[in-house]
Amino acid sequence: MVVAGGDYVHFVVEYGGKIEKCRVTETALLNRERLSKKYAGHAQLIAIFVRHRAEIECLALAKLQREGHSDRSVVVTTEDLNP
C-alpha cells in the first residue's frame, strides 16, 4: 500500500513480524529526482517512490532497528535519502 497525502508518501514495511507504518517526505523524493515542488503532484510523488522503493524501505527498516517501534510512524527524510 502506497498513498500520497499532505507532504508525505505513506507506506508500510514488515518488521519484527508486524506491519509498521512509515512515510517519506515529499522534499526527500523531490530532492532525489532534482525536481521542483510546483511540478510534482501526488501521482508523480508515488512514481518517484516506486522507482526508489527498495532503498526507501531499507532506510525505514534501518531506522526501525535503531529507534524501535514508533506510534507516529517512521519518517524517511531528505537527510536519510539524500546524504
C-alpha positions as CSV (number, residue, x, y, z in Angstrom):
1,M,0.0,0.0,0.0
2,V,1.4,3.4,-1.0
3,V,-0.6,6.6,-0.5
4,A,0.4,10.2,-1.1
5,G,-1.1,12.7,1.3
6,G,0.0,16.0,2.7
7,D,3.7,16.4,2.5
8,Y,4.4,12.6,2.6
9,V,4.1,9.4,0.8
10,H,2.9,6.8,3.3
11,F,3.9,3.1,3.0
12,V,4.2,0.1,5.3
13,V,7.1,-2.4,5.9
14,E,7.2,-5.6,7.9
15,Y,9.5,-5.5,10.9
16,G,9.6,-8.0,13.7
17,G,6.6,-9.9,12.4
18,K,4.5,-6.7,12.5
19,I,3.4,-4.2,9.9
20,E,4.9,-0.8,10.6
21,K,3.6,2.5,9.2
22,C,6.2,4.6,7.5
23,R,6.4,7.7,5.4
24,V,8.9,9.5,3.3
25,T,8.8,13.3,2.9
26,E,7.8,15.0,-0.3
27,T,11.0,17.0,-0.1
28,A,13.2,13.9,0.1
29,L,11.6,12.5,-3.0
30,L,11.8,15.7,-5.0
31,N,15.4,16.2,-4.0
32,R,16.2,12.7,-5.1
33,E,14.9,13.5,-8.6
34,R,16.0,17.1,-8.5
35,L,12.5,18.4,-9.2
36,S,10.6,21.4,-8.0
37,K,7.5,21.1,-5.9
38,K,5.5,23.0,-8.5
39,Y,6.0,20.2,-11.0
40,A,5.0,17.4,-8.6
41,G,1.5,16.1,-7.9
42,H,0.5,13.0,-6.0
43,A,0.9,10.7,-8.9
44,Q,4.4,11.9,-9.6
45,L,5.4,11.5,-6.0
46,I,4.2,7.9,-6.0
47,A,6.1,7.2,-9.2
48,I,9.3,8.6,-7.6
49,F,8.7,6.5,-4.5
50,V,8.2,3.4,-6.7
51,R,11.5,4.0,-8.5
52,H,13.3,4.2,-5.2
53,R,11.2,1.9,-3.1
54,A,13.8,-0.7,-2.2
55,E,16.2,1.9,-1.0
56,I,13.5,3.9,0.9
57,E,12.2,0.7,2.6
58,C,15.8,-0.3,3.6
59,L,16.2,3.2,5.2
60,A,12.9,2.8,7.0
61,L,13.9,-0.6,8.3
62,A,17.3,0.7,9.5
63,K,15.5,3.5,11.4
64,L,13.2,0.9,13.0
65,Q,16.2,-1.2,14.1
66,R,17.9,1.9,15.6
67,E,14.8,3.5,17.1
68,G,12.3,0.7,17.6
69,H,8.6,1.0,17.0
70,S,7.1,4.4,16.7
71,D,3.4,5.1,17.3
72,R,3.7,8.1,14.9
73,S,5.4,6.1,12.1
74,V,9.0,6.1,10.9
75,V,9.8,9.1,8.7
76,V,12.4,8.9,5.9
77,T,13.8,12.4,5.4
78,T,16.0,14.2,2.9
79,E,19.0,13.6,5.2
80,D,18.3,9.9,5.0
81,L,17.6,9.6,1.3
82,N,20.0,12.3,0.0
83,P,23.1,12.3,2.3
